[in-house]
């Protein structure tokens, strides 16, 4: 089977360039998930993998420093079978530029004669990729097309509140729904995502994937008395509630550390000036974030289920946290399957639930916390590894008539 992965990831040899030129948040979680998909598909039997890539980055000049993105080949699983298509990185124009650049590479791959069984797995419900899949199904109907849907369009870029943007977004969603109907199957992060579609669709649910190559198997025997949150510093993510709940605790020998960027960053930095139990790190390289997750005693996700988007979202930090071997606290969210909560300290969803949970877990012995975190880590490595999760995609593909 010849599988083409249509992605927007950061090639390893180009990632430093992306980070250097980005003027707004970089899609680290999406990048990690896409690489995990590739790793998992490459491990499936009787498959040949090709990657066509079009960077998921901000537009010039407000969100990225460069107007022209180059084309180049890059390594995928130790082979040079990835190709990054260049495009003109201007608002609006970039989507047209991406479409035609990708289309040319798709035609070359579709007509290379290497296999009679060809499949395209595309990551994310973005306009250029939806249009490309529509083009493929029209011109090459025998090619199976699978769309991986990490987010629904209603919940992308929610920071723009203008009326014009709202109108354009509704038009965009209507256009997507019209052009998405030819796809053969879908991969959702939660089972509720199927509600977005007007008709029944074939799908599998893969809430997340952990790359075994990132796993550090040894657990630390001694942890710092630190509670860590790493992620976007947004009020809707419960970050302020976390800070307030922690400050109400009487554990003076514990600290709360926040890693990430967002609208609350300056406010939190100011707060930390007067409160030495609060540590604000800002953005850090992913390798340093993963290191800190292993060194601290408690990880927390303060996001609550009081917003609609939690139904259609699986927080990527859930798998990352659990894989660290450090115990995690979290509210029960509709997008997270019940099997995870055997390995998560559940926060009671009331006004004092977060404070009480923090105090309870801080009082548990270090040995017990480490044992609980180790069970979570084993669960992720055993059940959510790339090979096992991507076998679900293969099952979907093989059952499409």
Kinemage of the C-alpha trace (Angstrom):
@kinemage 1
@onewidth
@group {chain A} dominant
@subgroup {mainchain}
@vectorlist {calphas} color= white
{ca unk a 1} P 0.000 0.000 0.000
{ca unk a 2} L 1.361 3.406 -1.030
{ca unk a 3} L 0.425 6.001 1.609
{ca unk a 4} L 0.929 9.702 1.048
{ca unk a 5} L 0.805 11.825 4.196
{ca unk a 6} L -0.268 15.387 3.472
{ca unk a 7} L 1.062 17.334 6.428
{ca unk a 8} L 1.888 20.767 7.829
{ca unk a 9} L 4.671 19.677 10.172
{ca unk a 10} L 8.121 21.117 10.785
{ca unk a 11} L 10.887 19.078 9.095
{ca unk a 12} L 13.557 18.471 11.721
{ca unk a 13} L 16.244 20.161 9.644
{ca unk a 14} L 14.008 23.260 9.230
{ca unk a 15} L 12.431 23.517 12.681
{ca unk a 16} L 14.981 26.022 13.993
{ca unk a 17} L 14.193 28.266 11.005
{ca unk a 18} L 10.463 28.112 11.797
{ca unk a 19} L 10.997 28.972 15.459
{ca unk a 20} L 13.375 31.822 14.588
{ca unk a 21} L 10.956 33.458 12.149
{ca unk a 22} L 7.641 32.934 13.939
{ca unk a 23} L 6.152 36.085 15.486
{ca unk a 24} L 3.233 34.365 17.210
{ca unk a 25} L 2.467 31.009 18.811
{ca unk a 26} L 4.066 27.989 17.132
{ca unk a 27} L 1.935 24.859 16.677
{ca unk a 28} L 4.140 22.532 18.712
{ca unk a 29} L 1.332 20.140 19.713
{ca unk a 30} L 0.190 19.759 16.092
{ca unk a 31} L 3.764 19.221 14.965
{ca unk a 32} L 4.330 16.429 17.503
{ca unk a 33} L 1.065 14.705 16.600
{ca unk a 34} L 1.853 14.759 12.884
{ca unk a 35} L 5.287 13.230 13.437
{ca unk a 36} L 3.661 10.575 15.627
{ca unk a 37} L 1.189 9.743 12.836
{ca unk a 38} L 4.063 9.292 10.397
{ca unk a 39} L 5.992 7.150 12.880
{ca unk a 40} L 2.935 4.971 13.466
{ca unk a 41} L 2.038 4.530 9.805
{ca unk a 42} L 5.650 3.675 8.955
{ca unk a 43} L 5.431 0.775 11.425
{ca unk a 44} L 2.406 -0.781 9.717
{ca unk a 45} L 3.128 -3.876 7.579
{ca unk a 46} L 3.257 -3.679 3.775
{ca unk a 47} L 3.204 0.101 3.550
{ca unk a 48} L 5.335 2.576 1.639
{ca unk a 49} L 5.293 6.123 2.989
{ca unk a 50} L 5.694 9.481 1.235
{ca unk a 51} L 5.205 12.899 2.851
{ca unk a 52} L 4.146 16.065 1.049
{ca unk a 53} L 4.390 18.947 3.457
{ca unk a 54} L 3.142 22.527 3.562
{ca unk a 55} L 4.213 24.319 6.739
{ca unk a 56} L 1.553 25.360 9.249
{ca unk a 57} L 2.928 28.808 10.055
{ca unk a 58} L 1.609 32.348 10.411
{ca unk a 59} L 1.432 34.780 7.491
{ca unk a 60} L 3.915 37.516 6.629
{ca unk a 61} L 4.343 40.198 7.945
{ca unk a 62} L 2.389 40.033 11.235
{ca unk a 63} L 2.959 36.403 12.212
{ca unk a 64} L 6.047 35.337 10.297
{ca unk a 65} L 9.186 37.160 9.204
{ca unk a 66} L 9.543 35.669 5.726
{ca unk a 67} L 7.329 36.157 2.700
{ca unk a 68} L 8.658 33.227 0.647
{ca unk a 69} L 8.787 29.659 1.936
{ca unk a 70} L 11.219 27.435 -0.004
{ca unk a 71} L 10.703 23.979 -1.492
{ca unk a 72} L 13.079 21.247 -0.340
{ca unk a 73} L 13.366 17.511 0.269
{ca unk a 74} L 13.700 16.292 3.857
{ca unk a 75} L 14.214 13.108 5.842
{ca unk a 76} L 11.308 10.993 7.067
{ca unk a 77} L 12.170 7.957 9.219
{ca unk a 78} L 15.824 8.007 8.027
{ca unk a 79} L 14.892 8.254 4.347
{ca unk a 80} L 14.636 11.321 2.126
{ca unk a 81} L 11.022 10.658 1.136
{ca unk a 82} L 9.545 13.932 2.351
{ca unk a 83} L 9.073 17.058 0.254
{ca unk a 84} L 8.205 20.496 1.602
{ca unk a 85} L 6.348 22.584 -0.979
{ca unk a 86} L 7.191 26.266 -1.116
{ca unk a 87} L 4.563 29.003 -1.187
{ca unk a 88} L 4.032 32.753 -1.046
{ca unk a 89} L 3.328 33.463 2.601
{ca unk a 90} L 0.846 36.334 2.321
{ca unk a 91} L -2.618 36.396 3.935
{ca unk a 92} L -5.197 34.848 1.609
{ca unk a 93} L -2.734 34.395 -1.245
{ca unk a 94} L -0.877 31.681 0.690
{ca unk a 95} L -3.840 29.301 0.403
{ca unk a 96} L -3.938 29.601 -3.386
{ca unk a 97} L -0.155 29.320 -3.585
{ca unk a 98} L -0.190 26.224 -1.362
{ca unk a 99} L -2.980 24.579 -3.338
{ca unk a 100} L -1.229 24.714 -6.718
{ca unk a 101} L 2.159 23.733 -5.297
{ca unk a 102} L 0.648 20.685 -3.561
{ca unk a 103} L -1.471 19.786 -6.599
{ca unk a 104} L 1.611 19.472 -8.783
{ca unk a 105} L 3.284 17.063 -6.346
{ca unk a 106} L 0.069 15.059 -5.917
{ca unk a 107} L -0.182 14.527 -9.684
{ca unk a 108} L 3.417 13.289 -9.812
{ca unk a 109} L 2.780 10.821 -6.967
{ca unk a 110} L -0.577 9.618 -8.332
{ca unk a 111} L 0.982 8.802 -11.701
{ca unk a 112} L 4.274 7.269 -10.578
{ca unk a 113} L 3.044 3.704 -11.228
{ca unk a 114} L 4.556 2.333 -8.004
{ca unk a 115} L 1.332 0.853 -6.611
{ca unk a 116} L -2.250 0.164 -7.599
{ca unk a 117} L -3.393 0.781 -4.030
{ca unk a 118} L -2.865 4.408 -3.069
{ca unk a 119} L -4.098 6.269 0.005
{ca unk a 120} L -3.830 9.903 1.111
{ca unk a 121} L -3.911 10.722 4.832
{ca unk a 122} L -4.204 14.487 5.326
{ca unk a 123} L -3.788 16.303 8.626
{ca unk a 124} L -6.275 19.028 9.521
{ca unk a 125} L -9.418 20.505 8.083
{ca unk a 126} L -7.726 23.493 6.437
{ca unk a 127} L -8.909 25.017 3.152
{ca unk a 128} L -5.966 23.992 0.935
{ca unk a 129} L -6.046 20.386 2.168
{ca unk a 130} L -9.823 20.042 1.885
{ca unk a 131} L -9.629 21.415 -1.660
{ca unk a 132} L -6.774 19.056 -2.534
{ca unk a 133} L -8.668 15.999 -1.267
{ca unk a 134} L -11.686 17.120 -3.284
{ca unk a 135} L -9.456 17.426 -6.362
{ca unk a 136} L -7.965 13.958 -5.795
{ca unk a 137} L -11.351 12.274 -5.489
{ca unk a 138} L -12.549 13.948 -8.690
{ca unk a 139} L -9.473 13.157 -10.789
{ca unk a 140} L -8.317 9.904 -9.131
{ca unk a 141} L -11.464 8.316 -7.632
{ca unk a 142} L -9.667 5.038 -6.841
{ca unk a 143} L -7.333 6.804 -4.391
{ca unk a 144} L -8.687 6.556 -0.851
{ca unk a 145} L -8.708 9.842 1.059
{ca unk a 146} L -8.630 10.024 4.858
{ca unk a 147} L -8.825 13.333 6.725
{ca unk a 148} L -7.414 13.602 10.253
{ca unk a 149} L -9.542 16.179 12.122
{ca unk a 150} L -7.766 17.531 15.250
{ca unk a 151} L -10.028 20.600 15.499
{ca unk a 152} L -13.397 21.692 14.185
{ca unk a 153} L -13.291 24.999 12.272
{ca unk a 154} L -15.665 26.729 14.708
{ca unk a 155} L -13.030 26.427 17.423
{ca unk a 156} L -9.991 27.494 15.417
{ca unk a 157} L -8.626 31.028 15.919
{ca unk a 158} L -11.280 31.982 18.474
{ca unk a 159} L -9.370 35.108 19.539
{ca unk a 160} L -10.743 37.157 16.603
{ca unk a 161} L -14.134 38.494 17.740
{ca unk a 162} L -14.945 40.946 14.897
{ca unk a 163} L -18.303 40.758 13.089
{ca unk a 164} L -16.629 40.643 9.678
{ca unk a 165} L -14.476 37.713 10.757
{ca unk a 166} L -17.546 35.944 12.163
{ca unk a 167} L -19.378 36.317 8.836
{ca unk a 168} L -16.357 35.141 6.843
{ca unk a 169} L -15.937 32.189 9.177
{ca unk a 170} L -19.538 31.066 8.665
{ca unk a 171} L -19.016 31.269 4.897
{ca unk a 172} L -15.793 29.288 5.257
{ca unk a 173} L -17.478 26.541 7.293
{ca unk a 174} L -20.287 26.286 4.744
{ca unk a 175} L -17.696 25.947 1.983
{ca unk a 176} L -15.837 23.228 3.898
{ca unk a 177} L -19.007 21.205 4.451
{ca unk a 178} L -19.806 21.385 0.761
{ca unk a 179} L -16.352 20.252 -0.367
{ca unk a 180} L -15.629 17.611 2.233
{ca unk a 181} L -18.250 15.063 1.224
{ca unk a 182} L -16.114 13.005 -1.162
{ca unk a 183} L -13.651 11.828 1.500
{ca unk a 184} L -13.636 8.111 2.259
{ca unk a 185} L -13.047 8.347 6.000
{ca unk a 186} L -12.027 10.457 8.968
{ca unk a 187} L -9.896 10.290 12.085
{ca unk a 188} L -11.402 12.200 15.026
{ca unk a 189} L -9.923 13.147 18.385
{ca unk a 190} L -13.295 12.594 20.094
{ca unk a 191} L -16.397 10.644 19.136
{ca unk a 192} L -18.486 13.799 19.372
{ca unk a 193} L -16.820 15.284 16.301
{ca unk a 194} L -19.105 13.203 14.082
{ca unk a 195} L -21.935 15.567 15.112
{ca unk a 196} L -20.411 18.277 12.901
{ca unk a 197} L -21.149 16.332 9.719
{ca unk a 198} L -24.493 16.511 7.926
{ca unk a 199} L -24.394 12.842 6.928
{ca unk a 200} L -23.070 9.587 8.371
{ca unk a 201} L -19.330 9.190 7.846
{ca unk a 202} L -16.794 6.401 8.335
{ca unk a 203} L -14.426 7.257 11.146
{ca unk a 204} L -12.145 6.057 13.902
{ca unk a 205} L -11.247 7.888 17.099
{ca unk a 206} L -7.588 8.437 17.980
{ca unk a 207} L -7.495 10.920 20.835
{ca unk a 208} L -3.720 11.194 20.701
{ca unk a 209} L -0.497 9.356 19.930
{ca unk a 210} L 2.682 9.042 21.915
{ca unk a 211} L 5.977 8.709 20.080
{ca unk a 212} L 8.042 5.992 21.724
{ca unk a 213} L 11.194 7.738 20.553
{ca unk a 214} L 10.378 10.518 23.075
{ca unk a 215} L 10.005 8.104 25.994
{ca unk a 216} L 12.531 8.221 28.840
{ca unk a 217} L 11.883 4.946 30.623
{ca unk a 218} L 13.707 5.645 33.864
{ca unk a 219} L 11.601 7.437 36.505
{ca unk a 220} L 13.161 9.990 38.844
{ca unk a 221} L 13.157 8.835 42.454
{ca unk a 222} L 13.277 12.350 43.884
{ca unk a 223} L 10.971 15.141 42.756
{ca unk a 224} L 10.865 18.881 43.390
{ca unk a 225} L 7.956 20.243 45.449
{ca unk a 226} L 6.560 22.005 42.398
{ca unk a 227} L 3.153 21.924 40.708
{ca unk a 228} L 3.546 22.539 36.973
{ca unk a 229} L 1.196 23.759 34.269
{ca unk a 230} L 2.567 23.884 30.718
{ca unk a 231} L 0.392 25.232 27.917
{ca unk a 232} L -1.449 28.310 26.697
{ca unk a 233} L -1.890 31.072 29.246
{ca unk a 234} L -5.563 31.735 28.539
{ca unk a 235} L -8.315 32.527 31.037
{ca unk a 236} L -10.672 30.060 29.323
{ca unk a 237} L -8.137 27.295 30.046
{ca unk a 238} L -8.576 27.862 33.791
{ca unk a 239} L -5.092 29.294 34.376
{ca unk a 240} L -6.240 32.132 36.658
{ca unk a 241} L -8.414 29.702 38.634
{ca unk a 242} L -5.354 27.506 39.106
{ca unk a 243} L -3.256 30.390 40.446
{ca unk a 244} L -6.048 31.514 42.789
{ca unk a 245} L -6.639 27.973 44.075
{ca unk a 246} L -2.926 27.425 44.704
{ca unk a 247} L -2.531 30.704 46.605
{ca unk a 248} L -5.372 29.622 48.923
{ca unk a 249} L -3.401 26.551 49.982
{ca unk a 250} L -1.229 26.809 53.081
{ca unk a 251} L 1.669 24.741 51.777
{ca unk a 252} L 4.425 27.348 51.943
{ca unk a 253} L 7.120 24.879 50.854
{ca unk a 254} L 5.414 24.228 47.476
{ca unk a 255} L 5.646 26.350 44.318
{ca unk a 256} L 3.425 26.705 41.250
{ca unk a 257} L 5.316 26.914 37.956
{ca unk a 258} L 3.693 28.067 34.705
{ca unk a 259} L 5.331 27.463 31.317
{ca unk a 260} L 3.794 28.906 28.166
{ca unk a 261} L 2.630 32.040 26.422
{ca unk a 262} L -0.663 33.828 25.965
{ca unk a 263} L -2.710 36.902 26.919
{ca unk a 264} L -2.247 36.309 30.653
{ca unk a 265} L 1.555 36.275 30.564
{ca unk a 266} L 2.172 39.912 31.600
{ca unk a 267} L -0.499 39.772 34.311
{ca unk a 268} L 0.980 36.589 35.761
{ca unk a 269} L 4.521 37.994 35.671
{ca unk a 270} L 3.345 41.004 37.651
{ca unk a 271} L 1.636 38.733 40.174
{ca unk a 272} L 4.810 36.682 40.609
{ca unk a 273} L 6.731 39.810 41.649
{ca unk a 274} L 4.725 39.961 44.896
{ca unk a 275} L 4.239 36.226 45.370
{ca unk a 276} L 7.411 34.131 45.442
{ca unk a 277} L 5.470 30.849 45.338
{ca unk a 278} L 4.517 31.598 41.704
{ca unk a 279} L 7.161 30.966 39.007
{ca unk a 280} L 6.485 32.226 35.475
{ca unk a 281} L 8.793 30.741 32.825
{ca unk a 282} L 7.196 31.944 29.582
{ca unk a 283} L 7.838 29.871 26.462
{ca unk a 284} L 10.573 27.237 26.585
{ca unk a 285} L 11.903 24.749 24.002
{ca unk a 286} L 9.868 21.551 24.042
{ca unk a 287} L 12.844 19.514 25.271
{ca unk a 288} L 13.059 21.717 28.374
{ca unk a 289} L 9.306 21.478 28.983
{ca unk a 290} L 9.462 17.666 28.862
{ca unk a 291} L 12.429 17.732 31.245
{ca unk a 292} L 10.550 19.910 33.749
{ca unk a 293} L 7.512 17.628 33.569
{ca unk a 294} L 9.686 14.768 34.816
{ca unk a 295} L 11.389 16.794 37.567
{ca unk a 296} L 8.335 18.200 39.354
{ca unk a 297} L 5.931 16.384 41.729
{ca unk a 298} L 2.537 17.275 40.229
{ca unk a 299} L 1.210 18.249 36.795
{ca unk a 300} L -2.160 19.955 36.391
{ca unk a 301} L -4.616 20.763 33.622
{ca unk a 302} L -7.105 23.305 35.048
{ca unk a 303} L -9.404 23.277 31.994
{ca unk a 304} L -13.042 22.729 33.000
{ca unk a 305} L -15.967 21.235 31.072
{ca unk a 306} L -17.976 24.477 31.160
{ca unk a 307} L -17.281 25.361 27.505
{ca unk a 308} L -18.685 23.658 24.409
{ca unk a 309} L -15.292 23.134 22.766
{ca unk a 310} L -14.240 20.611 25.446
{ca unk a 311} L -16.696 18.165 23.860
{ca unk a 312} L -14.711 18.236 20.626
{ca unk a 313} L -11.234 18.504 22.075
{ca unk a 314} L -8.697 16.133 23.580
{ca unk a 315} L -6.027 18.213 25.357
{ca unk a 316} L -2.707 17.092 23.895
{ca unk a 317} L -0.984 17.706 27.212
{ca unk a 318} L -2.944 14.765 28.712
{ca unk a 319} L -0.793 12.147 26.972
{ca unk a 320} L 2.363 14.230 27.348
{ca unk a 321} L 1.762 14.691 31.084
{ca unk a 322} L 0.955 11.021 31.717
{ca unk a 323} L 3.980 9.824 29.728
{ca unk a 324} L 6.298 11.856 31.977
{ca unk a 325} L 5.736 9.543 34.950
{ca unk a 326} L 4.604 12.523 37.054
{ca unk a 327} L 1.022 12.306 38.393
{ca unk a 328} L -1.592 14.533 36.784
{ca unk a 329} L -4.591 16.424 38.171
{ca unk a 330} L -7.498 17.234 35.885
{ca unk a 331} L -11.234 17.836 35.631
{ca unk a 332} L -13.397 15.236 33.958
{ca unk a 333} L -13.771 16.446 30.357
{ca unk a 334} L -16.170 14.939 27.794
{ca unk a 335} L -13.434 14.628 25.167
{ca unk a 336} L -11.213 12.435 27.372
{ca unk a 337} L -12.267 8.741 27.471
{ca unk a 338} L -13.010 7.202 30.864
{ca unk a 339} L -10.043 4.810 30.639
{ca unk a 340} L -7.665 7.750 31.249
{ca unk a 341} L -9.241 8.680 34.570
{ca unk a 342} L -7.962 5.515 36.222
{ca unk a 343} L -4.572 7.260 36.070
{ca unk a 344} L -5.554 10.896 36.764
{ca unk a 345} L -6.334 12.559 40.100
{ca unk a 346} L -9.874 13.761 39.388
{ca unk a 347} L -10.730 17.363 40.379
{ca unk a 348} L -14.251 17.779 41.746
{ca unk a 349} L -16.060 20.314 39.552
{ca unk a 350} L -17.196 22.824 42.154
{ca unk a 351} L -15.972 26.132 43.559
{ca unk a 352} L -13.389 24.565 45.899
{ca unk a 353} L -12.609 21.405 43.944
{ca unk a 354} L -9.284 22.526 42.507
{ca unk a 355} L -7.919 23.810 45.830
{ca unk a 356} L -9.017 20.638 47.635
{ca unk a 357} L -7.463 18.385 45.008
{ca unk a 358} L -4.175 20.299 45.127
{ca unk a 359} L -4.065 20.018 48.906
{ca unk a 360} L -4.977 16.327 48.880
{ca unk a 361} L -2.326 15.364 46.329
{ca unk a 362} L 0.345 17.520 47.959
{ca unk a 363} L -0.287 15.596 51.206
{ca unk a 364} L 0.199 12.175 49.556
{ca unk a 365} L 3.631 10.651 50.113
{ca unk a 366} L 6.215 11.124 47.395
{ca unk a 367} L 6.504 7.344 46.984
{ca unk a 368} L 2.760 6.968 46.359
{ca unk a 369} L 2.701 9.843 43.858
{ca unk a 370} L 5.623 8.351 41.937
{ca unk a 371} L 3.931 4.932 41.839
{ca unk a 372} L 0.683 6.478 40.564
{ca unk a 373} L 2.557 8.448 37.895
{ca unk a 374} L 4.418 5.309 36.821
{ca unk a 375} L 1.117 3.480 36.230
{ca unk a 376} L -0.042 6.335 33.997
{ca unk a 377} L 3.214 6.209 32.061
{ca unk a 378} L 2.910 2.453 31.517
{ca unk a 379} L -0.677 2.897 30.290
{ca unk a 380} L 0.382 5.461 27.663
{ca unk a 381} L 3.339 3.402 26.460
{ca unk a 382} L 1.242 0.248 26.239
{ca unk a 383} L -2.049 1.567 24.826
{ca unk a 384} L -1.335 4.889 23.089
{ca unk a 385} L 1.918 4.215 21.250
{ca unk a 386} L 2.206 5.161 17.576
{ca unk a 387} L 2.062 1.633 16.172
{ca unk a 388} L -1.107 0.689 18.082
{ca unk a 389} L -2.956 3.950 17.492
{ca unk a 390} L -2.164 4.067 13.771
{ca unk a 391} L -3.305 0.479 13.335
{ca unk a 392} L -6.794 1.987 13.771
{ca unk a 393} L -6.197 4.141 10.694
{ca unk a 394} L -5.148 1.050 8.771
{ca unk a 395} L -8.302 -0.754 9.905
{ca unk a 396} L -10.361 2.169 8.574
{ca unk a 397} L -8.511 2.167 5.237
{ca unk a 398} L -8.757 -1.594 4.769
{ca unk a 399} L -12.502 -1.578 5.409
{ca unk a 400} L -13.305 1.062 2.813
{ca unk a 401} L -14.901 -0.694 -0.165
